[in-house]
Amino acid sequence: MIIRLFAALALALSLSACSEFKDLSEPPAPMGDFLLGHNIVVAPDPTVGPLSRPATEEEWQESLTEAITERFGRYDGTKYYHIAVKVEGFILALPGIPMVASPKSVLIAGVTIWDDEKGETINPEPKRFTVFERFSAETFLSSGLTQNRHVQRRNLSRNMAKKIHDWLLKHPEWFGGEPLDGVVEEVEPEVDLDTVNVPVEPEDAPAAAES
């Protein structure tokens, strides 16, 4: 019974990994007359949660800019819209933390969309998004054990781009399309980075921080 249970779990994880971001290989969902203009990412002073590997502003700029271009650069509309992202906080899970069964990685960012023609923002207040790692064979035990910080950052950036995309697809009217019926604007729950992972004594994990 136990062997069959683990076999089923392994199969589910492998199928999940294969289907991740499958939509990127398909034609993009209609989004009005959208054409990606400026792709701006800043991370001047993000909150870094406990049990996190380091990441610089330049590294977040690189991974998020790449992920946003990968997803939104597929549109070929005639009107430019700019996407501005500010990294507000993150955790890139550490490996080998004995008091945490499965340390999690997380990224929090505020997003603003600009209409180039009108020269103004579409959403007056930045929309805050929080993304965690996707459940997969690599993150089942904790991505800190199976991935380096660059892979973690890339995956979180792609998850963030996907979440931004899902949000914009609910508002085609922002880009000259027809509004959708029954759209409810979701409110992102507040996430306290200090509570995402159980902290350990500082002397227990200094060596892992540079992994």
Phi and psi in degrees as a GROMACS rama.xvg file:
@    title "Ramachandran Plot"
@    xaxis  label "Phi"
@    yaxis  label "Psi"
@TYPE xy
-63.1994  -41.6702  ILE-2
-62.5281  -42.3249  ILE-3
-65.1326  -37.0937  ARG-4
-63.1531  -45.3888  LEU-5
-68.3521  -34.6507  PHE-6
-64.211  -42.4181  ALA-7
-65.0437  -40.3927  ALA-8
-64.5721  -43.075  LEU-9
-61.8498  -40.7821  ALA-10
-64.071  -44.223  LEU-11
-62.0393  -40.5302  ALA-12
-67.0177  -40.1537  LEU-13
-66.8822  -39.327  SER-14
-65.8618  -38.3312  LEU-15
-62.3985  -43.0349  SER-16
-64.0969  -39.0236  ALA-17
-66.7262  -31.9034  CYS-18
-90.5779  -2.11446  SER-19
-63.8326  126.121  GLU-20
56.5147  32.53  PHE-21
-59.5686  -28.2609  LYS-22
-63.3083  -22.0139  ASP-23
-69.1874  -19.7048  LEU-24
-91.3574  1.08929  SER-25
-112.192  162.9  GLU-26
-58.1144  139.492  PRO-27
-65.2566  145.245  PRO-28
-62.1325  142.749  ALA-29
-55.6041  136.49  PRO-30
-145.357  56.4051  MET-31
63.102  -137.827  GLY-32
-106.246  38.2326  ASP-33
-71.6327  133.553  PHE-34
-138.452  124.533  LEU-35
-67.2515  123.742  LEU-36
-97.1959  -114.443  GLY-37
-75.4494  142.16  HIS-38
-122.18  95.2528  ASN-39
-109.564  126.926  ILE-40
-128.527  128.82  VAL-41
-129.56  151.299  VAL-42
-150.215  64.1389  ALA-43
-67.0548  -38.3525  PRO-44
-157.999  63.0442  ASP-45
-71.333  153.631  PRO-46
-74.8114  130.032  THR-47
-107.698  116.756  VAL-48
-72.8757  170.707  GLY-49
-67.1683  155.863  PRO-50
61.5338  38.9482  LEU-51
-114.917  141.082  SER-52
-73.0479  161.238  ARG-53
-80.2518  159.662  PRO-54
-156.936  132.151  ALA-55
-87.6168  166.504  THR-56
-60.753  -40.1549  GLU-57
-63.4051  -36.5453  GLU-58
-68.0932  -41.2078  GLU-59
-66.4886  -39.2012  TRP-60
-59.5769  -43.0725  GLN-61
-64.2469  -50.3481  GLU-62
-72.5931  -39.9109  SER-63
-72.6528  -40.0282  LEU-64
-60.3426  -42.9241  THR-65
-63.8636  -43.501  GLU-66
-67.1711  -39.6337  ALA-67
-69.64  -41.322  ILE-68
-63.4835  -42.0617  THR-69
-57.2005  -39.8644  GLU-70
-87.514  -44.8178  ARG-71
-95.8869  -15.6198  PHE-72
-70.0253  -6.59089  GLY-73
-78.6372  -16.7541  ARG-74
-80.4964  142.838  TYR-75
-126.699  40.4146  ASP-76
-68.8463  -170.95  GLY-77
-115.19  -2.92651  THR-78
-119.113  131.023  LYS-79
-80.3256  137.609  TYR-80
-131.977  138.332  TYR-81
-105.36  142.896  HIS-82
-115.246  121.834  ILE-83
-115.824  127.39  ALA-84
-124.197  131.046  VAL-85
-117.108  117.3  LYS-86
-72.1104  121.309  VAL-87
-101.829  -26.6018  GLU-88
-172.309  160.156  GLY-89
-162.609  161.735  PHE-90
-137.632  127.791  ILE-91
-110.438  105.407  LEU-92
-53.8829  136.188  ALA-93
-80.2589  153.299  LEU-94
-88.7036  159.785  PRO-95
64.0915  37.6107  GLY-96
-96.0352  109.598  ILE-97
-68.3449  -24.0846  PRO-98
-91.9002  -1.57697  MET-99
-121.647  119.657  VAL-100
-65.6647  -39.7972  ALA-101
-149.787  81.2037  SER-102
-56.4127  139.403  PRO-103
-107.054  148.068  LYS-104
-101.102  145.97  SER-105
-150.741  149.946  VAL-106
-134.721  131.552  LEU-107
-119.575  131.502  ILE-108
-148.352  151.202  ALA-109
-102.898  137.963  GLY-110
-125.528  133.917  VAL-111
-127.768  135.455  THR-112
-108.767  131.697  ILE-113
-112.778  137.748  TRP-114
-92.9226  112.181  ASP-115
-64.6969  -40.9146  ASP-116
-64.4048  -40.9682  GLU-117
-85.7064  -17.8323  LYS-118
67.0217  34.2077  GLY-119
-146.782  164.3  GLU-120
-78.221  147.814  THR-121
-83.3702  -42.1454  ILE-122
-105.504  114.338  ASN-123
-58.2399  -38.5281  PRO-124
-108.827  139.383  GLU-125
-56.6211  138.686  PRO-126
-87.6965  122.458  LYS-127
-92.2861  133.829  ARG-128
-125.703  145.577  PHE-129
-125.232  127.947  THR-130
-126.621  141.576  VAL-131
-108.729  176.575  PHE-132
-66.4596  147.524  GLU-133
-76.1637  144.926  ARG-134
-72.0965  119.121  PHE-135
-152.132  178.051  SER-136
-61.659  -31.3172  ALA-137
-78.0564  -24.211  GLU-138
-108.652  1.1848  THR-139
-59.4095  -43.7952  PHE-140
-92.3228  -12.6798  LEU-141
124.629  128.603  SER-142
-66.4282  -19.1136  SER-143
-62.399  -24.9129  GLY-144
-88.8115  -21.1833  LEU-145
-119.65  -12.648  THR-146
-133.479  146.915  GLN-147
-83.4274  174.741  ASN-148
-67.5871  -26.6401  ARG-149
-70.223  -40.1765  HIS-150
-67.6292  -42.0831  VAL-151
-58.5798  -45.9085  GLN-152
-64.4841  -41.7586  ARG-153
-61.615  -44.8152  ARG-154
-65.6126  -42.4401  ASN-155
-63.6767  -37.9438  LEU-156
-64.8615  -40.7246  SER-157
-67.8525  -37.023  ARG-158
-64.1465  -39.3671  ASN-159
-65.5626  -43.7664  MET-160
-60.6417  -39.7892  ALA-161
-64.373  -40.647  LYS-162
-68.2668  -38.5413  LYS-163
-62.6406  -42.5319  ILE-164
-60.6359  -47.0868  HIS-165
-57.9068  -38.7975  ASP-166
-66.0219  -47.2197  TRP-167
-67.8793  -31.0084  LEU-168
-65.5032  -19.355  LEU-169
-80.7381  -7.99115  LYS-170
-131.576  60.1344  HIS-171
-62.4653  -22.6935  PRO-172
-63.551  -23.8918  GLU-173
-65.2093  -22.1945  TRP-174
-119.778  26.7803  PHE-175
86.3117  7.71418  GLY-176
-94.0587  -179.856  GLY-177
-82.5962  135.096  GLU-178
-65.255  149.092  PRO-179
-88.096  148.824  LEU-180
-84.4916  144.048  ASP-181
70.4778  22.8749  GLY-182
-78.5498  127.251  VAL-183
-111.909  123.672  VAL-184
-72.6172  117.462  GLU-185
-76.7514  142.117  GLU-186
-99.8715  120.692  VAL-187
-69.9974  131.364  GLU-188
-67.2625  145.226  PRO-189
-71.0707  131.496  GLU-190
-116.63  121.596  VAL-191
-91.4665  111.718  ASP-192
-59.5706  -27.3863  LEU-193
-67.4116  -18.9686  ASP-194
-105.202  -1.39771  THR-195
-66.9366  -44.6233  VAL-196
-122.778  146.74  ASN-197
-73.3209  123.589  VAL-198
-71.2109  154.243  PRO-199
-118.753  170.925  VAL-200
-63.787  138.737  GLU-201
-54.4277  -35.1921  PRO-202
-72.4313  -10.3994  GLU-203
-79.8406  -17.5244  ASP-204
-138.436  23.4406  ALA-205
-66.4978  -35.2295  PRO-206
-67.9104  -32.2502  ALA-207
-73.7146  -20.8804  ALA-208
-62.8854  -24.7736  ALA-209
-96.2172  7.54406  GLU-210
